[in-house]
Structure formats: structure tokens, C-alpha cells
């Protein structure tokens, strides 16, 4: 009797992409799946690792149109005339996030695979510059009515909108011919006029006018807007009812050639950042017992914290790791011991580790309360809180 192949039936290994997809959809453990399909367990892990490595190399090499335009044309003012270049992990995220797919039944037409994108990572990771770069590239490729939105008017103007304006000024200085093809200047040769930038009518896929405006999150005058791109900067700060209404009003519009929402933000505050919390809870899916995140992952990108909504419309990049070259242990140590962070450990972790915060340094961390509620242990916790409050009241008398 011949000895069984250590790799199971060779015929099952002709298409490992299909085999790995079958395993993902089976709901079975790796061990059980291999047993049922006569596949050697060690060989399965070996092939899966090789497949992930190949997919990662491919996603790093290839660039979607958004990245291509950014790296060819977008010049941050702080870069001294050089164009922005994505780091490898940023490239992989953006390639997936801004992927286009064919529109069923409409040959030659494409649309974004996702309509709401969230880019959330620790402080000094270039979130606002990424937002400016994406907005510039979107304007070049798609155009339409585009909006920069922040919690207040100053933030909406001075952050993402300002990044786009400054990059256009740098483009004018270094490539005047392309600048004249990209933007319509005002009578004095300036870039922005009355709070908006107007892009030239070129090959954009959306109908014009092609304008970028900035508004505050409590703005009430955009009902009926045909928004193609809406960028919410620091969504954690949006807590008003008007802000929530604007988020709903500015949802992507299905009948436009391209219409998306792009969010850049830190983590927020428990009980305050309700809009962001709902996005985080529904897509990233934190475990109330451990705070571990269990949202749906993307094949080939499992090593990065990227999550998908159940309906595949929303993609969230939610990172706790400081990945930029300047995020050294020494730099993070200085940030933690900065005088502004004394006695504010939860705020340090919110900014530099992108973790949700209780907002104040409380007697009991909110995460402890959440987990206690989930385990049905609030009765004992309430007793402890009562004792604490009686002590506070006695001391105040």
C-alpha cells in the first residue's frame, strides 16, 4: 500500500487562492478544514503565508489612480517642492481604500468599491496631509462639489483646505504649465476665492462645477448639495445634533459617477464622540470584555488593522501603532513626559496610541466600567462608586 502524500491530494493544490477562499468562507478552523479536504496542516500554513507575502508585494508595487496623481503632482509646502511619496504601509492601505470596480451592466464605467473611508492613526502620522492629497487627486480625476468639513470654520479652512491651497501654490511655482491645466485662478492670480477653489474643467468624470469649499460641521445650508467628495477632519470632535445631521445630509450620492466620504481622525471620548463611536463599534467591533478589535479583515492585508463593514460599504483603517519613521521610542517618551501630559495618561494614549478616552482622568477607567457592564457586575461596582461619592461629599462639607 502506497504511503499517503504528506501534502494530501496533489489535485487540490492547483489553485491555492480558491482553497484559501474556501477556508475563509467555511467557518472551520484550519485543522478541521485540512482534515476534511485531506490537506497537510503544515503545508496549508506554508502556502497561506506564501500567498499573503505575494499579495503584499503586489499591493506595494501597484498604485491606484489616486496614488499615481498624488505622487506625480501633489507638493506639500513643507516638502520644498518635492511631491508626496507614500510609505509602504500607506500605499497598501490607499490602494485598497480607493480601489475602483466595474459597474454591473455598464461597460466601461467604474465606481469606488467603498463609499465611506476612515483613516485613523496616532498623532503626527500625516492624516491631514493625506486628506489634502486625496482631495487634490479626487479633484483631478473626478471633480464635482467637494467639501472640507471640521468641527469649526477655522479648522475646516486651516487644515485640509489649506493643505490643498498651499500645494497648488507650490505646483504653480514648480510646474506652471500643469498648474494652469488644474485650477482656475481669480482675477488677481490667486488660488482661492470667497472660501472655495475652482478646478479646471478637464477630464473629470463628475459634472461641474468642480469646486472645493470649507464649512463647519454645524453648518445648516447644504441641504440638496450634490456632493462628490466630503472630507471630515477629526470626526471625534463632532458631537452636536447639527453635526450629526450634516453627516447624514452629506452621505454619498449613488447616481454620481463618484461620490465618497473620507474621514481622518484620532480616537474620541466615551459618551461624547457619538458619531465616531458608532462607526468604530459597527465596523471595528471592539470586544467589551477585552477591548480587542474583531471586525472583518481583508485577504492579503491581515497584517494591517483594516476593517470592513458588514455591507462592504465602509472601510476603516484604525491603527494603534506609531509607524512613521519619526515615531521613535525617544520621541514617544518625550511626548509622554511633556508637561501638558502630566496626570493625563488617558489623553496621551488617545493621541499617541489612538485609544478611546474617558475624557478626564477618572477614579475608574471607562473601559473597566464597560467590561463590568458586559459581565453583569455593575451591582458591585455601583456599591464601590457609592462609597467613593460618600467620601467625596464628606470631604467637601
RACORVEN-V750833 format. One record per residue. N is the residue number from 1. RES is the residue in one letter. SS is DSSP state (hx for helix, st for strand, lp for the rest). Layout:
{{N & RES & SS} {N & RES & SS}}
This chain:
{{1 & X & lp} {2 & X & lp} {3 & X & lp} {4 & X & lp} {5 & X & lp} {6 & X & lp} {7 & X & lp} {8 & X & lp} {9 & X & lp} {10 & X & hx} {11 & X & hx} {12 & X & hx} {13 & X & hx} {14 & X & lp} {15 & X & lp} {16 & X & hx} {17 & X & hx} {18 & X & hx} {19 & X & hx} {20 & X & hx} {21 & X & hx} {22 & X & hx} {23 & X & hx} {24 & X & hx} {25 & X & hx} {26 & X & hx} {27 & X & lp} {28 & X & lp} {29 & X & lp} {30 & X & hx} {31 & X & hx} {32 & X & hx} {33 & X & hx} {34 & X & hx} {35 & X & hx} {36 & X & hx} {37 & X & lp} {38 & X & lp} {39 & X & lp} {40 & X & lp} {41 & X & hx} {42 & X & hx} {43 & X & hx} {44 & X & hx} {45 & X & hx} {46 & X & hx} {47 & X & hx} {48 & X & hx} {49 & X & hx} {50 & X & hx} {51 & X & hx} {52 & X & hx} {53 & X & hx} {54 & X & hx} {55 & X & hx} {56 & X & hx} {57 & X & hx} {58 & X & hx} {59 & X & hx} {60 & X & hx} {61 & X & hx} {62 & X & lp} {63 & X & lp} {64 & X & lp} {65 & X & hx} {66 & X & hx} {67 & X & hx} {68 & X & hx} {69 & X & hx} {70 & X & hx} {71 & X & hx} {72 & X & hx} {73 & X & hx} {74 & X & lp} {75 & X & lp} {76 & X & lp} {77 & X & hx} {78 & X & hx} {79 & X & hx} {80 & X & lp} {81 & X & lp} {82 & X & lp} {83 & X & lp} {84 & X & lp} {85 & X & lp} {86 & X & lp} {87 & X & lp} {88 & X & hx} {89 & X & hx} {90 & X & hx} {91 & X & hx} {92 & X & hx} {93 & X & hx} {94 & X & hx} {95 & X & hx} {96 & X & hx} {97 & X & hx} {98 & X & lp} {99 & X & lp} {100 & X & st} {101 & X & st} {102 & X & st} {103 & X & lp} {104 & X & lp} {105 & X & lp} {106 & X & lp} {107 & X & lp} {108 & X & lp} {109 & X & lp} {110 & X & st} {111 & X & st} {112 & X & st} {113 & X & lp} {114 & X & lp} {115 & X & lp} {116 & X & st} {117 & X & st} {118 & X & st} {119 & X & st} {120 & X & st} {121 & X & lp} {122 & X & lp} {123 & X & lp} {124 & X & lp} {125 & X & lp} {126 & X & lp} {127 & X & hx} {128 & X & hx} {129 & X & hx} {130 & X & hx} {131 & X & hx} {132 & X & hx} {133 & X & hx} {134 & X & hx} {135 & X & hx} {136 & X & hx} {137 & X & hx} {138 & X & hx} {139 & X & hx} {140 & X & hx} {141 & X & hx} {142 & X & lp} {143 & X & lp} {144 & X & lp} {145 & X & st} {146 & X & st} {147 & X & st} {148 & X & st} {149 & X & st} {150 & X & st} {151 & X & lp} {152 & X & lp} {153 & X & hx} {154 & X & hx} {155 & X & hx} {156 & X & hx} {157 & X & hx} {158 & X & hx} {159 & X & hx} {160 & X & hx} {161 & X & hx} {162 & X & hx} {163 & X & hx} {164 & X & hx} {165 & X & hx} {166 & X & hx} {167 & X & hx} {168 & X & hx} {169 & X & hx} {170 & X & hx} {171 & X & hx} {172 & X & hx} {173 & X & hx} {174 & X & hx} {175 & X & lp} {176 & X & hx} {177 & X & hx} {178 & X & hx} {179 & X & hx} {180 & X & hx} {181 & X & hx} {182 & X & hx} {183 & X & st} {184 & X & st} {185 & X & lp} {186 & X & lp} {187 & X & lp} {188 & X & lp} {189 & X & lp} {190 & X & lp} {191 & X & lp} {192 & X & st} {193 & X & st} {194 & X & lp} {195 & X & lp} {196 & X & st} {197 & X & st} {198 & X & st} {199 & X & st} {200 & X & lp} {201 & X & lp} {202 & X & lp} {203 & X & lp} {204 & X & lp} {205 & X & lp} {206 & X & lp} {207 & X & lp} {208 & X & lp} {209 & X & lp} {210 & X & lp} {211 & X & st} {212 & X & st} {213 & X & st} {214 & X & st} {215 & X & st} {216 & X & st} {217 & X & lp} {218 & X & lp} {219 & X & lp} {220 & X & lp} {221 & X & lp} {222 & X & lp} {223 & X & lp} {224 & X & lp} {225 & X & lp} {226 & X & lp} {227 & X & st} {228 & X & st} {229 & X & st} {230 & X & st} {231 & X & st} {232 & X & st} {233 & X & st} {234 & X & lp} {235 & X & hx} {236 & X & hx} {237 & X & hx} {238 & X & lp} {239 & X & lp} {240 & X & lp} {241 & X & hx} {242 & X & hx} {243 & X & hx} {244 & X & hx} {245 & X & hx} {246 & X & hx} {247 & X & hx} {248 & X & hx} {249 & X & hx} {250 & X & lp} {251 & X & lp} {252 & X & lp} {253 & X & lp} {254 & X & lp} {255 & X & lp} {256 & X & lp} {257 & X & lp} {258 & X & lp} {259 & X & lp} {260 & X & st} {261 & X & st} {262 & X & st} {263 & X & st} {264 & X & st} {265 & X & st} {266 & X & lp} {267 & X & lp} {268 & X & lp} {269 & X & st} {270 & X & lp} {271 & X & lp} {272 & X & lp} {273 & X & lp} {274 & X & hx} {275 & X & hx} {276 & X & hx} {277 & X & hx} {278 & X & hx} {279 & X & hx} {280 & X & hx} {281 & X & hx} {282 & X & hx} {283 & X & hx} {284 & X & hx} {285 & X & lp} {286 & X & st} {287 & X & lp} {288 & X & lp} {289 & X & lp} {290 & X & lp} {291 & X & lp} {292 & X & lp} {293 & X & st} {294 & X & lp} {295 & X & lp} {296 & X & st} {297 & X & lp} {298 & X & lp} {299 & X & lp} {300 & X & lp} {301 & X & lp} {302 & X & lp} {303 & X & lp} {304 & X & lp} {305 & X & lp} {306 & X & st} {307 & X & st} {308 & X & st} {309 & X & lp} {310 & X & lp} {311 & X & lp} {312 & X & lp} {313 & X & lp} {314 & X & st} {315 & X & st} {316 & X & st} {317 & X & st} {318 & X & st} {319 & X & lp} {320 & X & lp} {321 & X & lp} {322 & X & lp} {323 & X & lp} {324 & X & lp} {325 & X & lp} {326 & X & lp} {327 & X & lp} {328 & X & lp} {329 & X & hx} {330 & X & hx} {331 & X & hx} {332 & X & hx} {333 & X & hx} {334 & X & hx} {335 & X & hx} {336 & X & hx} {337 & X & hx} {338 & X & lp} {339 & X & hx} {340 & X & hx} {341 & X & hx} {342 & X & lp} {343 & X & lp} {344 & X & lp} {345 & X & hx} {346 & X & hx} {347 & X & hx} {348 & X & hx} {349 & X & hx} {350 & X & hx} {351 & X & hx} {352 & X & hx} {353 & X & hx} {354 & X & lp} {355 & X & lp} {356 & X & lp} {357 & X & st} {358 & X & lp} {359 & X & lp} {360 & X & lp} {361 & X & lp} {362 & X & lp} {363 & X & lp} {364 & X & lp} {365 & X & lp} {366 & X & hx} {367 & X & hx} {368 & X & hx} {369 & X & hx} {370 & X & hx} {371 & X & hx} {372 & X & hx} {373 & X & hx} {374 & X & hx} {375 & X & lp} {376 & X & lp} {377 & X & lp} {378 & X & hx} {379 & X & hx} {380 & X & hx} {381 & X & hx} {382 & X & hx} {383 & X & hx} {384 & X & hx} {385 & X & hx} {386 & X & hx} {387 & X & hx} {388 & X & hx} {389 & X & hx} {390 & X & hx} {391 & X & hx} {392 & X & hx} {393 & X & hx} {394 & X & hx} {395 & X & hx} {396 & X & hx} {397 & X & lp}}
